[in-house]
Amino acid sequence: FKLPTMDRYSELDLQTVQFDGPEREALLLLRSAERYAYQEDVDAARREGFRALEMLKQLYYMDGVADCVLLLVQCFCCANQHVEAVSLATEELALQTAGTMAEAKIQLALGEISDEAAPELQQVMKMCDIFRAAGESRLQARVLLVASRLHRGTSGAQALMLARQALRVSRSVKDRKGEAVALHCIACARQVSAESLSGLDVRAMRRSAKEAALEARDMYRELGMTRKVALELEWCARCHLQEQNDAALVEAREAVELVGRTNDPLEARLLATYAEAAVAHGNPQVAVETIREALLRLPSTQTRLKEAMIAASVAVDDLTAAIHIASELLEIYREHGDVPGEMRIQCTLAELNLKVGNSNEAMDGAAAVLKARTCNESTRKAFRVVVDASIAQGDGQRALRLARTEVSHWEGVGDRKEAALAMLVVASVFTAQRLLSKAAETASQAQRIFHDVKDRRNEAAAFGALGQVRVRQHQFERAARAYERSEKLMRQVGDATAEASMMVCLAETHVQHMHWLLKSGKTFQDGDDVLLASRDHALQVAVDATSLARQLRWKRSLSNVLHRCAKVHIAVGSPDTQDMISESIEACSAVDDKENEATMLVLSAHVHLQDGSLELARTAAQRAMSLFHESGNGKGERDSAQVLDRIAKASGGRSDIAGISGGTFSTHRDQLTRVETPMPDRELVRQVVGNAVRDLGSVVSDDEVVMQSGMTSASANIVRDALAAYYPDIHITPTLVYDYPTIEEMVQYICHRHADRR
């Protein structure tokens, strides 16, 4: 929202102007309302403004009426009452004479409410001419800012030009508040303009956008407008959230502390942003506690807080609470007649139902959203839910039919971008059905459309999807080229996090290619050029990804990239493996990611054990067990115990599991030290391994490389953990899926390990 920048009556010395009694009293009320608004006392400003409005209407002083409407509309917007603002402005506009100054002012008020309420752009520029001719520079600047906002959706450069023009006009009349508002609009226009740039230009434009916002913040601080300072901080926090920068949490917290407990919509808005930043930063419990406390004080109709609470509940795996809050919020939106909000939450509720296994309810809710088609984003999410629900119900043909219908719909309305997004879903359905040639063809078609419409981010996503399909087709070189194109596009749009992620995917592809060649009978001793190149490329790309990740300002992204790169180092036998693991452990610890930290500690213990550093291996395994115990991961504790058992045997001693980690493991000893089972039947082992793989949605044959079925490194860990839980007496290597890439090889490994243990 924007507080008033026009102090016509505050600057007017009514003592020197001849007014009659009623008119003078009305203007004094309006001046008082403006001063209250300047002090950010919205309720008092609205009270005085309505009194002035009624008096001026009785006097038929239309110019003063229009000034009152401008002020009252801004007060309504400050209170987040946009419907009331539109109603007032529309009602008063109908009473004005066309082409007058008063009509232009009320149209300006509508334009400042929202894009939907604003007049056509051509009419906005006519208003600008009217104010320029009348010498109303401040109003002219405000109209230019409305025009700038309307241009953001189509031309960032035009929006930036108009905002700069408004800034010059405000400076010419020494309007500091007008300058601050213009600087904010310049920041928004620069942020939009960055989307059309590439490489270093993107980062430079985004940096200049934040600089403009901070300059606006400083101006508001000089003027004593605390709420506006908080809003500028929130805007910067949202920019940093988009860029995955840890500064988002700091700025959001500062904005909340600046405003304090005001129990109004602004506090709710700032708290919602802070909660979103906390969830993204990896502190969802902080977000839950913050919102829960705020909801006890604030009205139950604070929808932004409730939406933030849904995301935080999902982050802490409390899906029941998330569904309950979403259901309440859905009723609130229905009561207020907010159809876009209703469809958005209906879609969220469908996604939650799908997560908890209620595929029928998810299907019904998503179908309602698809039928309404209120906005593309909600429609896109609902379409994905319907397709995923069909797959969950085992009806792949229905999923494919729905996906193709969605593509046809968007092609029919001429929206090529949405049609291409739907094509990516079609490609995923083809992949699930193992129709890989069709999946590759569809993903390629989507990529070409994104290229034509100049949507580089989605084009990168299409190349990423194509790379996954090529890996499953065992076309590793073509997969590598697809990932390289995706990486290049992410670099152009300035998304360093996604760029690093694509680099890791590329490294993992080279690792899978290496394993595929080893399976075919090639060996490093033979000096095979392709095999050696796969290993070297995997290591080099992993090193480059690590270097890029270290520049990220989002610690969680750094942790994820280092975690995956460490596994690549392990797979290729890099001499820097232990250093990579240590850095990954530090990164996981910095974001309190206990699961991944413990996993890397187990891998570190394995490496130390192989190097003969038994004491270091023991320390790492004990720390891993402690972390697994804190996070309630019994399977992880069993893994750590098995490593400690091997260390004890390697040192010639006797394993004493009960004494590990100060006795924390003793309460689990009965479950973790099971009686050794007899030699498993090979068919039973094959069934267990196959189920572990297929539970992740990967349908592969016994001699097919499972990593080429679309599995990720996280999925490989899940497979390994499932097997470790079923065979707790057998040590299963953490790199099982990489070392034994097919179901048949895993079966042989488990049977041989069981025989060795006996």
Phi, psi and omega in degrees: 000164181234126174280160187302142174243001183251107181255047182306312187274333176295328182271351185277126177271096186291342180291334184262001182246140182275108174235151173280177188301301183297318181294320180296320180295319180296318181291327175295322176296318180294320176297320178296320179297319179297321180292320176299319180295320178298325179277003178066027173264085190293318182298314180295320179297319180292321180297311180292323181297318179293323177297317179295321181300313181297319180293317181291328176294322178293330179273357182057036177265085190293327179295319177292324177299316180296322177296321177298318180297317177303315181292314184292323178298318179295323177295318177298319180293325177299326180271009179064032181249069186288327179296316178296323179296314179296319181299313180297311183296319181294320179297316181286330179297325181295341183267355186267156177275137183296140176082004181268166177298319182299317179297319180296322180295317182289325174296325174298319178300317177296320180295331181279348180286305182193167178297324182293324182276345186290149174294173176296153185301324179296320178293325178298317181291330174294320176300321180298319179295321180298314182291325179295316181295328181275357181076018179271079187295321182295318177292324177300317179296321180293322177295319178300324179290324175297315179298321178299316181295321180293333181279345186301325183288341185242325184212103178296325180294317178294320178299319180293320180297316180293321179295320178294323178296319178296322179297318179296319179296316181296321179292329181294332179253012178055045178263095185295320179293321176297322176299315182298317179296319180295321178297321177298317179295325175298318178300316180296318180294321178294323179297321177290318181298331181298333182294336182266002181258183181214157173060226183294333179297326179297311182297320180295318180293319178294323178295318179292329177297314180293327178296320178295319179296320180291327176294320176297319178301317181295323178296315179297324179294321177296324181279355180077020182265085188298318183296322179291325175300315180298322180292323177294321177297320179295321179298316178297322178298319180292324175297317180291329174297316179297324181272359182057059181243132182297345179296341180302316182294320181296313182292320179296319178296319180297321179296317179297315181293328181293318183281321181077195182272088180261348179055039180230175182302329180294317178298318179298319180297314182293321179295323179296318177295318179298318179296319178298319179293322180295319178296314180295329181281351179096018178239060184296330181294324175298318179297316181299313182294321180296313182290321180301317179294320182293322181294338176287335182261322187273159179301151182293349182272009179285087188293324181297322178295318181294322178295321177295325180294325177298312180298320180293320179296321177296321181295331178263014177065027175260073185291330179297314178296321180298318179294319180298314180293320179297322179295318177297316182294325178299318179295322179297314179296322178295319179297324182272358179069025180271089185294315177301318179295320179299315181292325179296315180286327176299321178293317177300318179296322177296318178297320180293318178298324179294322180295324182271002175096005178272072187294327180294314178296321178298317180297316181295315180296316180293324179297323178296321178293317178299324180291321182286317180049056181282324178210153186298322184295312179296319179298318180297316180294318180296321178299318179294322179296316180299317180295314181295323178295321177296318178295319179297329178275003178079015182254077182294326180294321177295318178301317180294319180296317179296318181296318179292325178297320179295319177299315180298321180299310183291325175295325180293325180270002176080018179263093185291325181296311179295326177296320179293321176298320177294326178298323178297325176292319176302318180298321179293325177293316176302319179297317179298328179270005178065026174266072193290326179296317178293323178298315180296318180297317180292317178297321179295321179295318177298319180299319181294323179293315178300323178295318181295321182271005177061040175257088188289326181296313179288331174297321176297320178297322179294319176297322177298317177296321179296321178299319178299318180294317181298325177296317180293334176277001183066022177262073191293324181292320177291324176298317180298319179296321179296315179295324178295320177295319178297317179300317181296318180293321177296326176294321181294323180275001175077022180261089184293327180296311178294326177298314179297321179297318178294326177295321177294320176301321178296316179298317179295327176296317177297323178296315179296322176299318179299314180295324179296318179293321177297321179295327182283359176109356179283152179224158178292329180296332180285348179072031180296124185296317182294318180296313180296322179295321179298315179296314183293319179295319180301314182292317182295317180294321178297321178296316179295320179296321178296317179299318179293320182297326180294342179272350182291146178257021180236101189300326180293320177296318177301316180299315182296317181295315181296323180299314181288323180294325178299321179293327175295317178301319178296316184296324183265000179070041182292143176292343180265015185303311184295323177296319179295318180297317180298317180294321178296320179298317180296319180294319179295320180296324183295332180253013178058039177267084188293323182298307181291326177297316180294320178300316179293328177295322177296316178297321178298320178297320178299314181295316178298322180295319179294327180279353181086009179271079189292322182292318176296320178297317181296316180299316180295316181293321178294319177295320178298316180299319179298318180292318178298323179294318179298324181270001177072030182260094181295324179295321177296322177297321178296319178300314181297321180296320180294323177295316179296325177297317178295322179295318180298318179292322180294330180273002178079010180258197183241135182290130178234081186296328185294336184268003185285142174053048174064027177086004182295337183271347187295328181290345181252008189297320183297321181283331189268336180251072183284161176291139183296133180274158177292170181306121183289149176290138184299321180293324177295317178298316179301320181294317180296314180297314180299318179295320180298323179286315186285340175298338179269008179087011180259116180257106184227156176276171185294332183255014179262142179291119187292330180292344178269006179264011180100001179290151176253177178296327177293320178296322179298322177296322180296318178300313181298318180295322179296319179291322179296325178290325181282329179238071185293341181273359181247130175283120179249122184300142178298338180257033185308308187293333178279320183283328181231080195287348180247162178298319180299317180292324177295319178300312179300318180299312183295316180297318180293320179296322179293319179295318179298320182295322179292000000 
